[in-house]
């Protein structure tokens, strides 16, 4: 028997801030899983053992106690939750032939890293004989077992997960950025399973994250309305000092035993204090102090996932950030019939200069009605460069304060009245989720402002100006055919 590694002392109930169990528990499937893992030389900390018992808890009829409401875990990074849940799933795949598991993260990078971790698990000497094949092709990352069980991996941002059926275990990694649409697309895949289990793994969300699903599950659990769900939260105290190592241990049970101080410091330095509170020691923002986004997310999301019209009047907008560090390029297309469509084209750091903008716009200005350029940090220089590039002055617009105010009011009303469409894009969606109002002038005018330091509203500002430009520009100018539709996308 291999020696037990140094562990963080304490059971799950001792270490976790919240452990809210489903009702009707009479047994658990964990001992068989734990013993299988022990046979591979895997040992779990006491809190991990408690987590496994809770996840696989069963009612009298043998169904998972959390089989309806699911398992939600709010646990910070570098604790070992992926390893714990991953080893549990590997054992379940061996214990239950033909088990089908889907593990999905929001980002491709996260999905790839998780798949690599599972490949490492599959190479263990006593586990490897159970593995039939490991498929590594992009879009087809999968571990298939000799007994017919399968674990499939993919990223929601790439459309992975739609169309699956007969799924027994569904894991939503990065659940703090799980949208209702993705949930609606994927949960029905478990409908025909005899004993399905759905797990939501995440860290406390940023203000800009599309976190309604994750946040509502936490809210319902804390309100005591989730009798058929498991909720586990491990976190430091809400008012914790980010320099306090005792709080680090509260937020991360693996601190010092498996997560060295250097790793925590690295995360703190690179993420910054606010993000470290969420991702490093698991603290949720006080929902009562967060300002709501100016834009109704549900309405914005309902207008998304839409392809641009193939024909119409097009306009472009360039917006420089107030500090001059970033610049965004956006497009808006107004068809002869229907509502305008907006897209973010690109956001870049100003370290790259504006030459790419001059090149891009010089190749497309003949097909547009207007190019709006705004932002004191770089607008003047870009306008001069565009004129040197022979783009006519009549095409270029530097908006007045009144026009900027009108553009923001127009965009807000278009969203409220469903008078625009957009292609769902992460940078733009993040800006929408974290956008509040900043006052412009003294007559009630306003523009977008970030609700937290993590939010970049420049993409939304560029789209706002593009919508105004295509709506107020000269009718008949910049008419495009289907071939020039490509001008809206890099």
N, C-alpha and C positions, 0 to 999 in steps of 0.2 A: 504494500500500500504506500503510495507516495506521501511524503510529509505534507502536512497542511501549511499553506503559506500564512505569513502574518496577516491578521484580519482586523477590521474595525470591530471592536466589541459592541454587542448589542443586537437585540432582535429587531425585526422590522418595526414593530410597534414602539420600540424604544427610540429608534432613529428617525422615523418618518414624522412629519408634521401632521399628516392626515392619512389614515388608513380606514376607508369606508367600505365595508364588506357588503356583498349582496346578501339577501335574506335566504333562509332555507338550506343553509349548508349542513350536510351530514357526513361528507367524506371529501377526499381529494385524490386526484390522479397523480399528484406530485411524487409520492414515494417510488413508484415504478420508474418515473423519469429520472429522479435523482440517482437511483441505484444503477440505472443504465449508464448515466454519465460517470458515476464512480468507476464503473468497469472500464471507462476510457481514461481514467486517471484524473478526472475533473472533480474538484472539491469546491463547494460553495460556502461563502460567508453565511453567518447565521441570518442576517437580514435578507440575503438572496434566497435562502431556504424558505423563509417566511413568505417572500414574494411569490416563489413558485407554488407554494401551498395555496396561496390566495388566488392566483390566476387560474389554477386547475381545480378549484373547489367545485364540488358537485352537489346537486340536490338528490333527494331520495330516488328519483326516477333515473338517475345516472347522467342527466343533462348538466352541462356546465352552469353553475349558478349565475355567472356573468354572461351566459350565452346569448341573452337578448340585448341587454344594455351595453355589453362590451367591457373591456378593461382599459382604463385610462391611467397613464403614468406620467406625471410631471416630475422629471428627474433631470438634474443638470448633466452637462457633458463630462466625459472622462470618469464616469462612475463604474461602468461595466454593465449597463443595462442591455446593450446590444449583445454582449457575450452571454449574459444570463438568459435572455429570451432566445438567443440563437441556439445555445446548447439545448434548451428545453425543446425547441422545435425539431432539432436534429434527432433527439431521442423519440419524440412523438412520431416522426416519420418512420423510424425503425419499429416502434411498438405497434403502429397501426398501418399495415400495408395498404398502399393505394392512396395515402393521405395527400391532398393537394393543398399547397401553401403558396400564397402570393405575398411577397414582401415589397412594398412600394414606398419610396421616399419622394419628396417633392423635387429635389434637384438630382440631375444625372450624376454629379460628382459624389453626392452622398450615397446614392444607390450603388455606384461602382465601388466605393470604399467598403460598404457593407458586404457586397459580393466577395470582395477580396478576403474579408474576415471569415466568411463562411468557407471559402476555399481552404483557408488555413485550418479551420476545424475539420474539414473533410480529409485532410492529410494525416490526421492523428493515426498512429499505427493500428489501434484496435477499432477505429471507426472506418478507415479506408476500405476494408473488405465489403462494407455495406453499400459503397458508392458504385453505381454502374457507370456514370459518365458525368463530367462537368462541362457544360457548354458555355463558351466564353464570348461568342459572337455578340456584337452590339445589338440590342433589341431582343436577344434570345439567351440571356444569361440565366442559367438554370442548373440545378443539381438534381440528378435523377438517381434514385436508389434502386438496388437490385430487386426489392419487393414491390416496385411500381410507384412508390411515393415520389413526390416532386416538390421542389421549392423554386419558384420563379421570381426574378428580381427585375425591377424597372423603375423609371422615374415618371411621376405624374405629369411633369412639365412636358414630357415627350409623348403624352397620350397613352402611356402604359396602363393596362388594367381594364380597359373597356372591352366588353364582349366576352369576358371569362365566364365560365359557369362551373357548378359543382365544386366550388372552393370550400375547403374545410377550415382553414385558418387564414385570416386576412390581417396583415400587419401594416398599419399606417405609421411609418416613421416620419419624423419632422411634422408631427400632427399639429403643431402650432401654426403651420401654413397649409392646412388642409381646407379646401373650399367645400361648400355644400354641394357644388356641382360635381366635384370629384367623388364625394361621398355617394351622391345619387347614382353616379356611373358604376361604382364598384360594389357597394354593399349587396345589391341583388344577386351577385355571383354566389353568395353563400346560401341562397334560399332553399336549395335542394339538398344541402348537407344534412346528415342525420344529427350531428352535434357540432354546430359551427362555433367558432371563437373569433372575435374581432378585437384586435389590440391597437391602442392609440399611444404611441410613444412620442413624447415631446418635451421641450423646455418652455419656460414662461415666454409668451410672445412679446415682440416689440409692438409699439403702437401702430406701426405701418403694416404688420402682418395680417393677412386675411384669416383671423383666428376665431371666427364665430363658433365653429364646430368645437374646437378644443376648449375655448373659454366657457361655452354654454354647458359642456359636460362637467367642467369643474364647478360651475355655479350650481348646477342641479345637484351634484353630489354633496356640496357643502350645505345646501338647503334641505337635504334629507329626502329628496324626491326620487332617488334612483335606487329602488329596491332590488333591481335585477342587474346592477352594474357594480364593478369594482373601481374604486378611485384611490390612487396612491400618490402622495406628494412628499418629496423630500426637499427641504429648503432650510436655509438659515433664517434667523429672525428678520421680520420685515424692516426693522430699523438697524440692521447689522452694519457695523463699520467694516468696510471692505478690506481693511488691513488686519482685522482680528482673526488670527489663525483658529481660534476656537469656533468661530462662526464658519470658517472654511470646513471644519470637520462636521458641523451640523448640516451644511449644505451638500457635502460630498463624503459619504461614508467610507469611500476608498482612499481618502486623503492620507498620505504618508504610508499606508500599507501597500497600495498599488498605484496611486497617483502621487508622484513626488512633488515636493514644494516647487521645484523648478517648473514643472508643467503648469501648475496653478499660476505662478508668476507670469509665465509666458502668455497664458490666456488673458490675464488681467492687463498686461501691458499692451497687447495687440488689440483687445476688444474695447478697452476703456472701461471706466468704473461702472457706468450704467449697464452696459451689455454684460459685464462680468457678474453683476448682481443677478441677472437673469440666467445666463448660460453657465456661469461658474459656480454659483452657490444657490441657484434655484428660486430666487425671490421673485414673486409676481409683483408687477406694478400695482399700486393702489388704484383700483378701477374707479373709485369715487373721485380721484383727483385728475384723471385723464380727461382732457378736453375731447369731445367727439369730433370726428372728421366733419368738415363742412359738407361733404358729399355723401349722400345716402349710398352706402356700398351695395346694398341689394339692387337698387335701381341701376347703378353703374354696371354691376356684374351682369344684369339681365340684358344690357345693351351690347355686351361683348361677344366674343367668339363668332364674329361676323366678318366674312370676306368683303373686301372693298368692291364697290361697283366697278364695272368694266369701262364705263364711259362717264364723262362729266367734266366740270370745271375744277381745276386743281390749283391750290396755293400752298406755299411753303412758309415756314416760320423758323427763325433762329432766335434762341433765347440764351443769353449769357447769365450765369449766376451772379448774385450781388457781389460776391467776393472775387469774381473773375477766375475762379478755379475750374469751372466746368462750362460746357456749352452743349445745348441740345438742339437737334433738328427734327422738325415734325412736318407732317403733311395733312391736308384736309381736301377731300374730294366731294364736290356737290353734283349729284346726278341730275339729269333733266327731270326725272320723276323719283321721289323719295327723299329721305333725309340725308344730310351730310355724313360722311364717314371720316374719322380721324385715325391717324397712326403715328406713333413715335418711330422715327427712322434711326437715330443714333444719339447717344450721349457720350461725350469724350472729355477727358481732362484737357485743360488748356496747355498742358505741357507739350501736347502734340501740335499746338498752333492752330491756325484756321485755314491752312492751305488746302486741306481735304474738303472743307466747305466750299471754297472757291471752285475747286475742280468739279465737285458734285453738282453745284448749282449752275455752273457755266454750261454743263452738258444738258441741262433740263429747263432753263429759263424760258425757252421758246414755247414750251408746252404749258406754261402756268400763267395765272392772272395776276399774281402778286407774290413777292418775297418780302416778308416782314422781318426786320432785324431789330431786336430790342435788348437793352442791357448796357448801362453806362460803361461797364468794364471792357467791352470789346466791340460794341456796335459801330462806332465811328470808323475804326480801322477796317472792319470787315466791309462796310459799305464802300469805302475807298477802293479796297481790293476788288470788289465786285464790279465797280465802275471801270477800273483798269482792265478787267477781264471782258470789257465791252458789253456788260449787261446794262440795258437802258435804264435811265433814272426813273422812267415812268413805271417800271416793274418793281422797283425797290421802295419799301415803305419803312420809315422809322416812326412808330406810333407816338401820338401825343399821350399825355397823362389821361385825358378824357377817353381816348380810344382804348387804352389799357383797361381802364375801369369798365368800359362798355363790353370789352371782350370777356372779362371775368363774369359779369352779370349774364351775358349771353350764354356762356358755357354752363353755368349753374342752372339756368332755366331750361336749356336743351336737355340736360340730364333729368331734371324733374319731370319734364313733359315728354320724355322718350323721343326727342327730336334729333338724335344723332345715333350713330353706331360706331363701334371701334373694334379693333382686333385685340383680344386679350394679350397684354404684354406685361411681363413681370415688373419692369422698371416703372412703367406708367401706372400699373395697378398699385404698386407700393406708394407712389406719389399721391394717388387718389386717397388711399387708406389713411395717409398721415397728413393730409392737407387741412389747415385751418384758415382763418381770415386774418389778414393784416390790413390796417386802416391805410387808405391813400387819401390824402387831402382832408378837408374839414366838412365835406358835403355828403358824407355817407359812403364814399367810394371805398372799394377794398380790392385786395389781390390775395393770392395764395401765400401761405406761410407754413413752414414745417411745424408740426406739433411736438416734435422731439428732435434731438441732435442726430438721430439715426435716419431721419427722413430727408430725401432730396426731392423738392417739388419742381425743380427745373424742367423735367420731362412734361409735367402737367402744364406748366406755364407755356412751353413751346406749343403744345397741342391747343391750348386756349387761344393763342395768337393765330394759329393756323386756321382754326374754325372761324374766327372773326374775319380773317383775310378772305377766305373763300366765300363768306356770306355777304360781305360788304364790297368786295371787289367788283370791277366792271363786268357786267353780264356779257357773255359772248366771248370774252377774252380767255385765252388758254384752253380752248376746247381740246379734249384729248380723245383719241380713239383707243380701242382695246389694246393695241400694240404698246402705247405709251403708258398704260396702267402700271408697267414695271417701274415707273418713276417714283412711285410711292414707297418702294422697298429697296433697301440696299442689298 
